[in-house]
Amino acid sequence: MQKLYLFIDRVSTWVGRAFAWLVVALTVMISWEVFSRYALNNPHPWVFDAQIMMYGALFMMAGAYTLAHNGHVRGDILYGFFSPRTQALVDLVLYIVFFIPGVIAMVWAGYTYAAESWAINEHSSITADGPPIYPFKTVIPIAGALLLLQGLVEIMRCVVCLKTGAWPSRTEDVEEVDVDKLKAMVHQDDAPSR
């Protein structure tokens, strides 16, 4: 089972890293547009739409990557002090109550949203002759499906941790340094003074 977890982690990581290259494309595109607008006096109205779509695709496709590397924001001030079993129980409840229904809704609504966009050959209305946006809207259900798959792996990791008392390994374990420092400070304060 651990091999399956790590395989899905690697898929999420690969997709996240592939879409991270959009940062380079965005930088080049925006730099060229600034040069073209101010030096050549030749602005391109479609660039505004394209940059929004590229950033949106980057942001959405990074969700599964971030989840695979345990990088989403959480209240570490309390969570870091919990035992692994308590952490797994809290995570499991939150995944089942909030994460799974929210991501399923995202996939369902995103699929409908994308299908309607493809059906009408939708183009951006922000600028005249805007670029097509149906490929961008297709990213929504794909990103949701990847996030759901990674979320199911995280749920299985919670179950394993509840049974064994230890978190299964990840491709790259990520823990914030500040949590360890905070634990050391709290335990230092608890030590009896002489």
N, C-alpha and C positions, 0 to 999 in steps of 0.2 A: 504494500500500500504506500509505503514511503516513496518508492520510485514514481508512483503516479503523482503524488504531491509535488515532488521535485520536477517532474516533467511539465506539469501545468505551471509551476513557478517559472520554469525556463521559457515556456511559450509566452507567458505574460511579460517576462523580462525582455524577450526578443521583440515583441510588438512595441513595448514602451520605448526601447532603444531605437527601433526603426523610426517611430514617429517623432522621437527627439530631434531627428535631423531637420524637422520642420523649423526648428529654431534658426538653423543656418539659412534655410530658404527664406524665412521671414526677414532676417537681418539683411540679406542681399536684396530682396525685393523692396523693402522700405528704404534702404540706402539709395538704391537706384531711383526710386520714385522721388526722394528728396532732391537728389542731383538733377533729375529730369525736370522737376517742377521749378526749382530755383535757378539752376544754371542754364538749362536749355529752354525754359519757359514752355514746357510741353508736358503738362500733367496728364495722368491716366486715371480717369474716374473709377475704373474697375478695380484698381489696386486696393481701395478701401474695403470693398466687399471681399476680395481675395484674402486680405490679411485677417479679417474677422473669421473667415471660414478656416483658414490654416491654423490660427490660434485655437479656435474651438475644437478642431480635430485633434490637435496636440493635447489639449487639456483633457478631452474625453478619453482618448486612447491611453493616457497615462494612469488612469484609475486602477486598472488591474495590476499594472507594474508596481504602483505605490502600495497596493494591498499585499502583493506578493512579498514585498520587502518590509512589511510592517511599518510603513512610513506615514500612515494617516494620523491626523491629529487626535489625541485623546487626552483625558484628564490625568496625566501621569503623576500629578501630585499625590493622588490617592492610589491609583492603579498600581504604581510601582511598588507599593508597600504590601500589596496582596500576595498571598502564596500563589504559585502557578495554578493550582486547582481553582482557587477563587477567581483568578483572572480568567481562566477558561470558562467558568460558569457565567461570569458577567458578560464575556464576549459572546458566548453561545446564546444567551437570552437576547442580547442586543441584535445579533445577526438574525435570529428567528423573528423577533417582533418588528424590527425596523428595516434592517438591510434587505432581506429577501423580498418582502412585499414592495419596498421602494424600487429595487432594481428590476423586479418583474414588471412593475408598472412602467418603468423607463423603457424596457424592451418592447412591451406591448404598444405603448403610445408612440414610441420611436418608429416601430415598424409601420404603424398606421400613417404616421406623419410622413415617412419616407415614401410609402406606396402612393399616397395622394400626390406627393411632389413629382414622382416619376410619371404618374398618370397624366398630369397636366403640363409636363415638361417645364417645370417652374424655373424661373430666372429671378434674380434679385431685383427688387423694385426700389432699392435705395438710390441707385443711379440709373440713368437711361442706358439701355442695352447692357444691363447687368449680367454677370456671369451666371451660368446654371448653378442652382443650389441643391438639386436633387442628389448629387454625389455626397455633398456635405451632410445632408439629412440622413443618408444611408449609414453614415458613421455612427449615428445615435444608437440604433439597435445592435450594431456590431460591438460597439464599446460596452453596451449593457450586457450582451451575452458573454463577453470576455470577463467582465466584472462579476457576473453571476457565477461563472465557472470557477473563478478564483475564490469567490465567497464560499462556494460549496467546499472547496479544499480547506478553507480556514475553519469552517464548521467541523469538518472531519478532524482537523488538528485539535480543536477544542475538545472533542469527544475523546481523542487519544490522551490528551493531557488530563482530563477528568479521571480516566482509568489508571494512568501510570503516575501521575503527579509531576510530570516533566513535559515541557513543550517539545514536539518533534522538531528536528533540525530543518533549516531553510537553506536555500542555495547560498544566501549570505545573511547571517544573522545580524540584525540591526537593533542596537539598543542605544538610547541616548546617554551620553556620558553624564549629563546633569543628574540623572536619576541615581546613579551610583554615588556621586558626590553628595547628593541630598541624603541618601541612606546613611552614609558615613557620618555626616554632620549630626543627624538625629541620634544615631547610636553613640556618638561621642558625647552628646548632651545627657544621655541616659546613664553614662558611666558614673559611678559614685566618686565624689570629689574627696580628696585626702586632706 
